[in-house]
């Protein structure tokens, strides 16, 4: 019978189940490369999304609304956009149950004034109780 030493038996088992020193080193290298790749992607995303400094914003302020009749409401609002930029806004009318009963997209032309006041009449499908700006964006 052939006797196998404890060291060679351990080496045979380690190789059979992939626990050799070279295999462990390869696993560590793969983990480091993956970690570095994730870190690079995160840094690039943060720079692109948050630190590039060109995020122009549109600010709006509802100033008044007037229910004209059962089929229309006037909405008064202020919009602040970067000078010389065009924007579009959605003006909406809501019912007593906060359902949207009127919706209108308006285009705002470029201007040298940053903040401007607007008044829009929104046609409604039923009696509105309020009118307001839903959203604005640069175009």
Secondary structure, 3 states (H helix, E strand, C coil): CCCCCHHHHHHHHHHHCCCCHHHHHHHHHHHHHHHHHHHHHHHHHHHHHHCCCCCCCCEEEEEEEEEEECCEEEEEEEEECCCCCCEEEEEEEECCCCCEEEEEEEEECCCCCCEEEEEEEEECCCCCCEEEEEEEEEC
